[in-house]
Amino acid sequence: MDLNQLIKEIVREVIREEISTLEKKIEAKDNTPLVIGDRLLNISDVADRLGCSRPQVYKYLDMGLKTVRFGKSRRKVRESDLNLFIRRKGGKG
């Protein structure tokens, strides 16, 4: 293994460790496992997926659909959380 390959392997390992640390911090914050590659959906996207209105999505948020907050008011829903909500609710809408 030459020096460049060795450096690349070390960098990959450090990145893996950092990602693992960040995942644990996120999981500890809300007790929800992080799904790598999980898309964040805005409220309109959620309404489209559920076939309902935006006000209905806000009612679902009050009923327990989890969100990720950005700042004081901006919220998004993890695609995995939406899928779980749909399964628990028994289907769409």
TIMI-162851 format. One line per 3 residues: number of its first residue (from 1); their letters; for each residue x, y, z of N, C-alpha, C, CB. Coordinates in nm, 3 decimals. Each point is the difference from the previous one (the first is absolute). Glycine has a CB too. Example, Ala and Ser with C-alpha at 12.3 -4.5 7.8 and 13.67 -1.06 7.14 Angstrom:
1> AS> 1.319:-0.569:0.780:-0.089:0.119:0.000:0.090:0.120:0.000:-0.189:-0.117:0.125  0.154:0.222:-0.197:0.082:0.119:0.006:-0.077:0.109:0.073:0.118:-0.063:-0.215 .
//
This chain:
1> MDL> 0.086:-0.118:0.000:-0.086:0.118:0.000:0.090:0.124:0.000:-0.188:-0.124:0.124  0.166:0.210:-0.221:0.083:0.120:-0.004:-0.054:0.107:0.095:0.062:-0.052:-0.238  0.012:0.158:0.252:-0.034:0.106:0.095:-0.136:0.063:-0.029:0.243:0.044:0.028 .
4> NQL> -0.274:-0.016:-0.154:-0.129:0.060:-0.035:-0.117:-0.090:0.038:0.111:0.120:-0.187  -0.098:-0.249:0.163:-0.106:-0.095:0.036:-0.017:-0.006:0.152:0.049:-0.135:-0.207  0.062:0.137:0.277:-0.004:-0.002:0.146:-0.071:0.124:0.054:0.213:-0.133:0.003 .
7> IKE> -0.180:0.249:-0.058:-0.064:0.125:0.042:-0.149:-0.005:-0.028:0.213:0.127:-0.043  -0.252:-0.174:-0.075:-0.142:-0.010:-0.035:-0.073:-0.091:0.097:0.057:0.039:-0.240  0.003:-0.152:0.276:-0.064:-0.094:0.092:-0.016:0.061:0.139:0.096:-0.190:-0.131 .
10> IVR> 0.004:0.262:0.176:-0.007:0.067:0.130:-0.111:0.105:-0.001:0.247:-0.040:0.038  -0.255:0.119:-0.144:-0.103:0.104:-0.012:-0.138:-0.065:0.000:0.158:0.149:-0.128  -0.175:-0.258:0.055:-0.129:-0.071:-0.002:-0.041:-0.045:0.139:0.048:-0.076:-0.233 .
13> EVI> 0.048:0.021:0.307:-0.030:-0.048:0.135:-0.038:0.115:0.093:0.159:-0.191:-0.036  -0.088:0.302:0.026:-0.032:0.117:0.083:-0.140:0.050:-0.034:0.244:0.063:0.013  -0.278:-0.058:-0.140:-0.134:0.044:-0.042:-0.106:-0.095:0.054:0.098:0.104:-0.209 .
16> REE> -0.075:-0.235:0.199:-0.097:-0.098:0.054:-0.022:0.023:0.150:0.073:-0.168:-0.174  0.035:0.191:0.247:-0.010:0.024:0.144:-0.078:0.127:0.030:0.217:-0.120:0.033  -0.192:0.226:-0.109:-0.070:0.126:0.019:-0.150:-0.015:-0.029:0.210:0.124:-0.061 .
19> IST> -0.242:-0.195:-0.046:-0.141:-0.023:-0.033:-0.067:-0.078:0.111:0.054:0.002:-0.245  0.012:-0.104:0.296:-0.056:-0.080:0.109:-0.025:0.087:0.124:0.119:-0.204:-0.089  -0.024:0.289:0.120:-0.016:0.090:0.115:-0.118:0.094:-0.019:0.246:-0.012:0.042 .
22> LEK> -0.259:0.069:-0.161:-0.113:0.089:-0.029:-0.133:-0.074:0.006:0.151:0.139:-0.143  -0.156:-0.261:0.091:-0.123:-0.079:0.006:-0.042:-0.021:0.144:0.060:-0.114:-0.215  0.036:0.080:0.301:-0.031:-0.024:0.142:-0.052:0.126:0.067:0.176:-0.178:0.007 .
25> KIE> -0.118:0.293:-0.041:-0.046:0.126:0.058:-0.144:0.030:-0.044:0.237:0.085:0.004  -0.266:-0.108:-0.130:-0.135:0.025:-0.050:-0.099:-0.095:0.064:0.095:0.082:-0.218  -0.061:-0.211:0.226:-0.089:-0.098:0.062:-0.025:0.035:0.146:0.084:-0.176:-0.157 .
28> AKD> 0.021:0.217:0.228:-0.015:0.034:0.142:-0.091:0.121:0.018:0.228:-0.094:0.045  -0.228:0.184:-0.142:-0.079:0.122:0.013:-0.149:-0.026:-0.006:0.188:0.122:-0.102  -0.233:-0.211:0.012:-0.145:-0.022:-0.011:-0.041:-0.147:0.009:-0.009:0.204:-0.138 .
31> NTP> 0.103:-0.291:0.174:-0.026:-0.144:0.013:-0.055:-0.064:-0.127:-0.041:0.041:0.240  0.067:0.018:-0.352:-0.044:-0.055:-0.128:0.123:-0.038:-0.080:-0.211:0.140:0.001  0.221:-0.266:-0.045:0.116:-0.038:-0.078:0.010:0.083:-0.129:-0.015:-0.232:0.096 .
34> LVI> 0.134:0.268:-0.130:0.024:0.072:-0.124:0.013:-0.100:-0.113:0.113:0.189:0.124  -0.182:-0.164:-0.232:0.010:-0.086:-0.117:0.087:0.074:-0.100:-0.229:-0.107:0.040  0.343:0.047:-0.074:0.091:0.064:-0.094:-0.071:0.013:-0.135:0.204:-0.094:0.121 .
37> GDR> -0.198:0.212:-0.179:-0.064:0.024:-0.128:-0.148:0.033:0.012:0.165:-0.153:-0.101  -0.214:0.165:0.224:-0.140:0.033:0.023:-0.027:0.141:-0.050:-0.010:-0.153:0.201  -0.091:0.166:-0.288:-0.034:0.131:-0.054:-0.081:0.080:0.101:0.004:-0.094:-0.233 .
40> LLN> 0.014:0.225:0.229:-0.082:0.089:0.080:-0.105:0.060:-0.092:0.190:0.050:0.162  -0.316:-0.063:-0.122:-0.112:0.048:-0.082:-0.059:0.124:0.063:-0.048:-0.233:-0.078  0.014:0.332:-0.006:-0.069:0.117:0.054:-0.149:-0.033:0.015:0.171:0.158:-0.107 .
43> ISD> -0.244:-0.067:0.167:-0.141:-0.026:0.031:-0.081:-0.025:-0.128:0.021:0.144:0.206  0.009:-0.072:-0.312:-0.071:-0.022:-0.127:0.028:-0.140:-0.056:0.013:0.246:-0.047  0.113:-0.292:0.058:0.034:-0.135:-0.045:-0.078:-0.105:0.079:0.229:0.080:-0.066 .
46> VAD> -0.238:-0.058:0.196:-0.074:-0.094:0.086:-0.147:-0.002:-0.040:0.162:0.040:0.191  -0.220:0.077:-0.214:-0.141:0.009:-0.042:-0.021:-0.076:-0.131:-0.023:0.225:0.115  0.116:-0.209:-0.209:-0.011:-0.073:-0.127:0.006:-0.151:0.022:0.107:0.194:-0.118 .
49> RLG> -0.013:-0.238:0.201:0.014:-0.144:0.026:-0.124:-0.057:0.066:0.246:0.031:0.021  -0.308:0.047:0.069:-0.117:-0.048:0.072:-0.130:0.026:-0.075:0.123:0.039:0.211  -0.116:0.043:-0.315:-0.121:0.034:-0.074:-0.096:0.084:0.082:0.026:-0.210:-0.127 .
52> CSR> 0.032:0.304:0.203:-0.084:0.085:0.086:0.049:0.144:-0.010:-0.046:-0.194:0.158  -0.019:0.282:-0.083:0.036:0.141:-0.001:0.113:0.028:0.099:-0.236:0.059:-0.066  0.298:0.057:0.050:0.104:0.040:0.096:-0.057:0.014:0.142:0.121:0.120:-0.186 .
55> PQV> -0.241:-0.059:0.203:-0.055:0.007:0.136:-0.019:-0.139:0.063:-0.115:0.212:-0.066  0.079:-0.311:-0.017:-0.014:-0.136:0.054:0.135:-0.055:0.045:-0.198:-0.039:-0.150  0.304:0.072:0.077:0.134:-0.044:0.041:0.033:0.058:0.137:0.074:-0.016:-0.242 .
58> YKY> -0.108:0.142:0.265:0.027:0.061:0.131:-0.081:-0.072:0.110:0.046:0.223:-0.111  -0.164:-0.271:0.079:-0.077:-0.078:0.097:0.072:-0.131:0.030:-0.215:0.103:-0.082  0.271:-0.165:-0.023:0.077:-0.123:0.019:0.124:0.026:0.086:-0.083:-0.086:-0.222 .
61> LDM> 0.144:0.203:0.205:0.115:0.034:0.084:-0.042:0.007:0.146:0.105:0.127:-0.190  -0.222:-0.072:0.215:-0.053:0.006:0.137:-0.033:-0.140:0.053:-0.092:0.227:-0.048  0.063:-0.320:-0.044:-0.033:-0.138:0.038:0.125:-0.086:0.019:-0.215:0.023:-0.124 .
64> GLK> 0.333:0.031:0.097:0.121:-0.075:0.027:0.094:-0.023:-0.116:-0.130:-0.105:0.169  0.096:0.152:-0.288:0.093:-0.010:-0.111:0.123:0.085:0.034:-0.189:-0.039:-0.169  0.305:-0.024:0.173:0.122:0.068:0.044:0.054:0.093:-0.107:0.052:-0.194:0.146 .
67> TVR> 0.008:0.304:-0.100:0.064:0.094:-0.091:0.141:0.029:0.047:-0.222:0.102:-0.057  0.300:-0.049:-0.034:0.133:0.052:0.030:-0.012:0.151:-0.014:0.124:-0.212:-0.081  -0.081:0.284:0.182:-0.014:0.146:-0.002:0.127:0.066:-0.052:-0.159:-0.012:0.191 .
70> FGK> 0.137:0.117:-0.271:0.108:0.085:-0.048:-0.035:0.140:0.043:0.054:-0.149:-0.200  0.019:0.201:0.296:-0.034:0.132:0.052:-0.123:-0.009:0.088:0.100:0.108:-0.203  -0.172:0.004:0.215:-0.115:0.005:0.090:-0.126:-0.060:-0.060:0.099:0.201:0.101 .
73> SRR> -0.117:-0.187:-0.234:-0.129:-0.040:-0.055:0.007:-0.097:-0.117:-0.081:0.217:0.075  0.194:-0.230:-0.139:0.010:-0.085:-0.118:0.010:-0.146:0.042:0.111:0.187:-0.128  -0.202:-0.271:0.073:-0.002:-0.141:0.036:0.001:-0.086:-0.125:-0.124:0.054:0.211 .
76> KVR> 0.189:-0.169:-0.198:-0.001:-0.100:-0.106:-0.026:-0.135:0.064:0.161:0.136:-0.145  -0.204:-0.230:0.063:-0.031:-0.134:0.048:0.095:-0.098:-0.068:-0.244:0.061:0.041  0.307:-0.146:0.040:0.083:-0.105:-0.058:-0.090:-0.097:-0.075:0.173:0.023:0.184 .
79> ESD> -0.129:-0.065:-0.301:-0.079:-0.094:-0.078:-0.027:-0.129:0.078:0.099:0.097:-0.210  -0.002:-0.143:0.286:-0.020:-0.122:0.080:-0.107:0.021:0.107:0.240:-0.064:-0.041  -0.245:0.184:0.102:-0.104:0.029:0.099:-0.138:0.006:-0.065:0.167:0.127:0.137 .
82> LNL> -0.174:-0.072:-0.258:-0.128:0.004:-0.071:-0.046:-0.141:-0.033:0.059:0.226:-0.096  0.032:-0.310:0.047:-0.037:-0.138:-0.032:-0.048:-0.075:0.123:0.167:0.002:-0.185  -0.102:0.019:0.298:-0.043:-0.063:0.125:-0.138:0.051:0.041:0.240:-0.024:0.071 .
85> FIR> -0.263:0.154:-0.083:-0.129:0.059:0.032:-0.110:-0.061:-0.087:0.114:0.214:0.070  -0.085:-0.229:-0.200:-0.099:-0.058:-0.093:-0.031:-0.144:0.040:0.084:0.149:-0.186  0.019:-0.226:0.219:-0.023:-0.140:0.041:-0.084:-0.007:0.126:0.218:-0.065:-0.104 .
88> RKG> -0.187:0.149:0.201:-0.075:0.000:0.126:-0.145:0.046:-0.020:0.214:0.044:0.122  -0.231:0.047:-0.215:-0.133:0.054:-0.027:-0.084:-0.096:-0.085:0.095:0.232:0.015  -0.027:-0.326:-0.080:-0.073:-0.100:-0.077:-0.020:0.035:-0.146:-0.112:-0.056:0.207 .
91> GKG> 0.196:0.139:-0.262:-0.012:0.035:-0.143:0.015:0.147:-0.022:-0.149:-0.192:-0.034  0.120:0.236:-0.086:0.013:0.142:-0.035:-0.114:0.082:0.057:0.120:-0.064:-0.207  -0.088:0.196:0.227:-0.103:0.099:0.037:-0.076:-0.038:0.114:-0.014:0.061:-0.221 .
//
